[in-house]
């Protein structure tokens, strides 16, 4: 099972739970948190004519900076997509 399947499975199980009962609301909240954290760490790199594009599991995207692009091409280090980071 890869990360995308795990995210979809966790969100599918969370949809069947309810917030009305105490044990289920904690489990539902934890499954949503798990899917969110795993989705933020799951990143793909696509080559575009403008440069290298990062895509997260939730559709967030940004282009790599020059420094990140060099690190990716030389060492295959994939940077994270930070939602709080301002892109210019």
Secondary structure, DSSP 8 states (H G I E B T S, - for coil): --HHHHHHHHHHHHHH--SSSHHHHHHHHHHHHHHHHHHHH-EEEEEETTEEEEEETTS-EEE--HHHHHHHHHH-------TTS---
